[in-house]
Amino acid sequence: MSRRRAGQGLDYLAEDAAERAVYVVSVAAELAGMHPQTLRQYDRLGLVRPARTRGRGRRYSHRDVERLRRIQALSQEGINLEGVRRILALEARVEELEADNARMRSREAVVQRIFAAAADGEVQVVAPGRQGRGPERGPEPRGGRTASAAGTAGAVSTALVPTRASRP
């Protein structure tokens, strides 16, 4: 039994193989299960954009072949080519927005961190919703601090800690 290495065959693609434009029209058409002339038509209509060689020949990537298969599946469901173009554009937009959303959520997670000083002066990151009661959190209960809210050893205060730049 021989082992296949990355980049050999469609099941064992190298990391950048999906983007590498290596298939000529006839091979891409065979992989997608279409006639080569159909690929040329889809290129003219802008449904797929293969890379070009210096001689203006088309070269398709694995991702292009997957897109051709998607176009074929939509067409077989009865959707005309303009509808296919719009669906593909909307799917691309959704992917773009999902990526933007993921980036914004990761940024928000960094911004939402809360820093607090422990009784010994150690600065700690406090999980949201687990803060102690500090001066900036709002008014104290009537009658002052309760016994449970009084400072205990190791208690975390969410009072702002001045930095060197803000000290007089």
N, C-alpha and C positions, 0 to 999 in steps of 0.2 A: 504494500500500500504506500503510495507516494504522498508526501505532504505538499500542499500548495502554499505558496507564500503570498503575502499581501500584494495586491495589484494584479494577481492572476485570476481571471474569472470574475464574474459579477458578484459571487458570494464572498470573495476575499479582496475587497477593495482597499487600497492604501488610503491614508487619511485625506490626501488631496485629490484622489482619483475621481471623485464625484464631480469635481469642477474642471478637470483636465479634458480639453476637447480633443479626442483622439479618434472618434469614429467617422468614417466617410459616410456619405449619404446612403449608400447601399447597405452598409453594415448597420447603421442606425435604424434604417427602415426595417431590416430583418429583425432586429432586437425589439422594435416597437410593434411589429406585426402589421406594417403598413407598406404601401407602394412608395418607392422613392419619389415619385412625382407628387404624392400627397405631402411629403416633408417639404418639398420645394414650395408648394402652395402655402403651407402653414408659415413658412419663412416670409414669403411675400406679404401675407396678411398680418404678420407681426405676432403670431401666436407662439412662436418659438424663435429664438435668436441665436443661431449657432455661430461659433467663432469662424473667422475667415483666414485662409492661408494667403500668402503673398499673391498667388495666382487667382484669388477670389473664390477658391473652392470652400465648400462648407465642411466644418468639423464639429461634430456633436459630442457633448460630454454625457456621462451617465445620468446626470441631473436632467439634461435635455431629453434623453430617452424616456425617463420617468414622466416628464411633462407631456411628451407625445402620447404616452399610454393614458395619461389623465384626459387629454383632449379626446382621444379615441373613445374612452369610456363615456364621457359626457355626450359626445356625438351619437353614440349608440343608444343613449337614453332618449334621443329625439331632440336634443338642444342644438339649435343652429350655431354656426361659427361665431356670430356676433355675441350670442348668449354665452358661449364658451369663453370668449375673450373677456367678457365682463365678469364671469365667475372667477376666472383665473386672477384677474386684477383685484377682485375683492378678497380672494384667499390670500394673495400676497400682502394686501393691506392689513388683514387680520393678523398675519404673522408678524408684520412690522409693529403693529400696535401692542401685541402680546410681548414682544421683546422690549419695547419702550416701557410697558407696564412693569415688567420684571425688573428693569433697571431702576425705575422710580421706587419700587417697593424696597429694593436693597438700599437705596439712598435713604429712604425714610427710616429704615431700621437703624441706620447709623445715627440719624438725627434724633431719633426717639430715645436714645440712651440717656439715662439720668445718672449723674454723678453725685455722690454724697460723701460727707466726712463722718467717719466713725468717731466714737468717744476718744479714741487714742490719736486722732488726727489723720488716720489712714484714709485716703480717698478710694472709694469703691464705686463700682458700677452697680446700680440698683435696677432690678427688673421693673418695668412699668406695672403699676398696680400694687407694688410691695414697698412703697415709700413710707417712711415714718412721718409723723406730723411735725412740720417745721414752720417757721414764721411765714414763709411765702405761700403756704398751703391754705391760708384763710384764717378766720378768727378762731380763737380757742373756745372750747366749750364754756358755758357759764360757770363762774366760780373758779376759774383758772384751770390749770392742768390737773388731771386726775392722777391718782397714784400709779395707774398702769402706764400713763403717758409720761410720767416723770422719767428723767434720764436714768437708765440702768447701764451697767457695765456692758460695753460692746454695742450699745444702741446706735443706730444710724440716724444722723440728722440730715435733713435735706436742705438745710440752710445754705445759702450761697457762700462759697469760699472765695475771698478776694484773692486776686492774683497780684504779682509784684507790680504790674503796670497800673493797677487801680489803687494801690496803697499810697497814702500821702507822703 
